[in-house]
Amino acid sequence: MKLGLNGLVGKQLSLTLVIIFTTLLIWKWVRTPYEDSFHQLQDLDLFSQVAKVDYANQHPLAEEDFPNAEIAGHHTSETVVQVVSDNIVGPTTASKQTEDAKGFQSQIREDKVCNFAKGKWAGKGRPLYSGFECKQWLSEPWACRLTQRTDFSYEKFRWEPENCDMPEFDGSNFLRRMQDKTIALVGDSLGRQQFQSLMCMVTGGKERPDVEDVGLQYGFTMGLNDKRPNGWAYWFPITNTTILYYWSATLCDVEPLNVSDPATSYAMHLDRPTSFLKQNLHKFDVLVLNTGHHWNRGKLRANRWEMFVNGTPNTDRRLAAMGSAKDFAVHRVVEWLDSQLPHHPRLKAFFRSISPRHFFNGEWNSGGTCDNTKPLTGGNVVSQDAAIDAAAASAVNGTRVVLLDITGLSQLRDESHISKYSIKGTEGVQDCLHWCLPGIPDTWNEVLAAQL
């Protein structure tokens, strides 16, 4: 009887173990699809839509230059690169979802991400300074208030980015925020426009006799045959803030091949950043780089620039096309800058996307015009999560360098160029590359200030 009881207990124990084991198997089978779905969502290749730069591209960019390009007549075919959204979107394999999974998906979809490049132009703005008054910082040819132009409605629009807080710019407040800091802009003439815009914005366009020219501290000089110095630097003693600009049209290091020959050619090192950056990077707290419009064969010939890679003349046919050479150089300078940022933890680095040109019905030397004065004829909204400047977006991807994406919002403002209203205008030639100031570069600086 005792043995029978023990046998019954053993059978019951075995049955219990079988039931538990079976329950675990069923639970695992039911749970597995949702776990797999979640992990698939987490393991998606989020960068699959980011364009890879093709250095073998044999099609050069349009001759993005004004007014000295020797080759013109091509129209830019703009490549759109999809920027990775913070909203993860991907397929799931589960036929059903638990309430937790549904809540997770809902939270992702409803999350609103700030995108300064996406938004709308609204008629709520005002010029942040007077185009008549900002003579201490603003070049006359860019002050459209001093020209024959009579319509200035383009000054009255303000960019409203999507899901972003971009407060009204205040020069005094900006200087306080930038106390004990140095802001450097390095690039071409569009970078110089952004620099002059920022100087006008922080001063309100007013004369500031207390602001000191400290250009010599950065080696900014002007030779006998130069039209302008290679840079400007101004120090605001009240906040110990310095704002400077250095001219480097391609961001490449350029050095003479024969220093004793006045007519020497120059090595333009595609894989080296301009020496100015290497020498002064440790002094900067904010850095904004740009390039684009000097990458054409006319400019290279006029400046006697010869492309070098690894210290020798370039022989790589993949870099023969100007577009490929530019993309290669942009990637290299961003890679170098990213490698330096850990050594300069206070530095915030930006690469500004290209400023669009608006030549209609021809190029700068073949009757191209941009004399429309009606704002926003092409719409007022940028709704896409995409960057038009594919090279810039791809170059900063995966780095600590931030894309200052201004191309799309500027593309809508063709009425804001200097156009035919230049002070020393040439008959039949319009400037559809540079902007009137006050104008669009002010918005670039508003976006920069908000991102700082």
TITOR-176847 format. One record per residue (C-alpha): x, y, z. Coordinates in steps of 0.1 Angstrom, whole numbers, plus 2048, in hexadecimal, padded with zeros to 3 digits. Layout:
TITOR-176847
XYZ ...
This chain:
TITOR-176847
800800800 81C817808 82D80E7E7 80D8157D4 80A8377E4 82D83F7DB 8278357B7 80884A7B5 81B8687C2 8378627A9 81E86078D 80D881798 82F89279A 838886777 81789276A 81C8B477A 83F8B776B 8318AF749 8158C974C 82E8E3757 8468DB73B 82A8DB722 81E8FD72F 84090B72B 842900707 82090F6FF 82A92F710 84B9316FE 83992A6DC 8209456E2 83A95F6EE 8549596D4 84496B6B6 84298C6CA 8659896D6 8719836B3 85D9A06A6 86C9B86C0 88F9AD6B9 88A9B0694 87E9D369A 89D9DB6AF 8B59CB696 8A99DD677 8C49ED662 8BBA11669 8D4A1D650 8C9A0A632 8B9A28622 8D7A40627 8E8A46605 90BA38601 922A505EF 92EA415CE 950A4F5C7 94FA3E5A5 934A5659A 940A63579 925A7E576 932AA0583 91CAB7596 90EAD6584 927AF2584 91CB015A6 92DB225A4 926B4759E 932B5A58C 954B4B582 94CB28576 95BB21554 944B0354D 91FB09551 8FEAFF542 8F8ADF556 8DBADC56E 8DFACC58F 8CFAAA593 8CAAAA5B8 8CDA895CB 8B6A845E8 8C4A6F605 8ABA6261F 8B5A6D642 8AFA5365C 891A5B671 890A55696 86EA45691 876A2068B 861A11670 8649EC667 8519CC660 8479B367B 84298E677 829989692 805983688 7F99916A9 8089AA6C2 8069AB6E7 7F99CB6F8 81D9D3702 8299D06DE 80D9E66D2 815A006EC 83A9FF6E1 830A056BD 818A216C5 832A336DA 84BA326BD 831A3F6A3 825A5B6BA 848A676C4 84EA896B4 871A906A9 880AB36A4 88CAB8680 899ADB679 89AAD4654 876ACB652 85BAE5657 84BB04647 851B2863F 838B3E651 831B6464C 839B6B670 85CB7766D 86EB9866C 891BA1662 8A9B9D680 8BDBBB675 8BBBD765C 8CABD363A 8D0BF963A 8E3BFA65A 8F9BDB65E 916BEB64B 931BE1664 92DBBC65C 919BB963C 929BBB619 917BD5603 910BBE5E6 8FCBA75FD 8E7BC360D 8CABC35F5 8BABE0607 8D6BF55F7 8CDBEA5D4 8B1BF25BB 89BBD75CA 87ABE45D7 869BC45E4 875BB6605 859B9F60F 872B82610 87FB91631 85FB8A643 85EB64644 86AB4E660 872B2965F 85EB13677 86EAF167A 859AD3682 856AC96A7 873AE06B0 877AFD6C8 888B196B5 884B396C9 886B5B6BA 8ABB646B6 8B8B7E6CD 8DCB8A6C8 8E3B946EC 8D6B736F9 8EAB5F6DF 90AB716E9 903B6870E 8FEB44704 91EB456F1 932B5570D 957B4B70D 952B396EC 960B3B6C9 949B356AB 95AB2D68A 94BB2B667 962B1C64D 958B19628 950B2B608 93EB4C601 91DB3E60D 92FB3762E 93AB5C62D 916B66629 90CB51647 928B6265B 91EB85651 8FAB7C659 903B7067C 917B90683 8F9BA5679 8E2B8F68E 8F6B906AE 8FBBB66AB 8D8BBD69F 8E9BCE681 8F5BEA698 918BF9699 92DBE96B5 94DBFD6BB 955BE66D8 959BC76C2 97DBC16B9 98CBB3699 9A2B966A4 9A9B88681 9CFB8A685 9CCB706A2 9C0B57688 9D8B6166C 9BEB74658 9D1B8B640 9CDB9B61E 9E8B9B604 9EFBB75EB 9DBBA65D0 9BFB995E5 99CBA75E3 994B9D607 9A5B8C625 9A3B66629 98DB6A647 97EB81662 97DB7D687 96BB936A1 96CB926C6 94FB9E6DC 960BA86FD 93FBAA710 93BB8470E 95EB7A703 94EB6C6E3 960B696C2 94FB646A1 965B5D683 965B5265E 980B4264A 97FB3E625 984B1A619 96FB145FA 975AEF5F9 980AE861D 99EAD660E 9C2ADF618 9D1AF35FB 9F7AF95F8 A0DB085DD A21AEF5C8 A3DB085C4 A3EB235DF A57B385CB A42B3A5AC A26B545AD A14B42591 A16B205A2 9FBB065A3 9EDAFA5C4 9E8AD75D2 9C4AD35DD 9C5AB55F5 9A4AA45F4 9ACA8F612 9B9AAB629 9A4AC663A 9B0AEA637 9CEAF064D 9BBB0C65E 9A5AF266F 9C2ADE67B 9D3AFC689 9B5B0C69B 99CAF16A3 9A5AF16C8 99AB166CA 976B0F6BD 956B086D1 93FB086B3 94AB0068F 935B0166F 944AF464F 936AF762B 941AF2607 931AEA5E6 930B065CC 955B085C4 957AE35B9 958AE9593 974AE757A 972B0C572 97BB15596 997AFB597 9A7B09577 9A3B2D582 9B3B265A4 9CDB0E595 9C2AF35AE 9CDAD05A7 9BDAB35B9 9D4A9F5D0 9CEA7F5E4 9E7A6F5FC 9FFA8C5F5 A02A855D0 9EEA905B1 9CDA7D5AF 9CDA5F596 9ADA4F5A2 995A52585 978A4D59E 97FA705AA 981A80588 95DA8B589 95AAAB59E 93CA9E5B1 950A7F5BC 96DA955C6 957AAC5DA 946A8F5EC 967A7E5F3 975A9F602 956AA5617 957A82625 97CA8662E 979AA763F 95CA9B654 96EA7A65D 98CA8F668 976AA767C 964A8A68D 985A7A697 98FA9B6A8 96FAA06BC 978A896D9 997A9F6DE 981ABF6DF 963AB56F4 955AD86F5 954ADC6CF 933ADA6BD 939AD3698 921AD867B 923AD2656 90AAE9643 8F9ADA625 8FCAEC604 8EAB0C5FE 8D4B085DE 8D7B1E5BF 8B9B295AB 8C3B2F587 8A4B2C571 8A5B2A54B 8CAB29549 8EAB2C55D 8FBB4B56B 90CB5254A 8F0B47533 8D2B5C53D 8C9B4955D 8B2B5E573 8A3B5E596 890B7F595 870B725A4 867B885C2 848B755CE 850B605EC 84AB3B5EE 83DB355CB 849B115CE 837B0B5F0 840B12614 844AEF623 860AD5625 84EAB562E 867A9A625 880A8963C 89BA8C622 8BAAA161D 8C0AAE5FA 8E6AB1600 8EEA8C5FE 913A90603 910AA4622 8F5A8D632 909A6E62A 92AA7D636 91DA86659 90AA6565D 918A5267A 92FA6E686 92CA886A1 92BAA4687 908AB2684 8F7ABA663 8EBADE661 8D1AD6646 8C6AF6636 8C2AEB611 89DAE2610 891B01623 8A7B1760D 89BB065ED 879B165F2 886B3A5F3 891B415CF 885B655D3 89FB6D5ED 8BEB6D5D7 8D1B8D5CD 8C5B865A9 8C8BA4592 8C9BBD5AE 8EEBBD5B4 8FFBDF5B9 918BD859D 902BC3588 90CBB6566 8F2BB754B 8E2B96546 8F3B86564 8E0B7E584 8EEB725A5 8D7B545AE 8F0B455C6 8F6B5F5E1 8DAB6B5F7 8CDB8E600 8D4B97624 8C0B9963A 8B4B7862C 8B7B5262B 8D9B4F63B 8C9B5F65A 8B3B4065C 8D1B2965A 8DFB3B679 8BEB3868B 8BEB13685 8E2B11691 8DBB256B0 8BEB0E6B8 8D3AEF6B4 8EEAFE6CB 
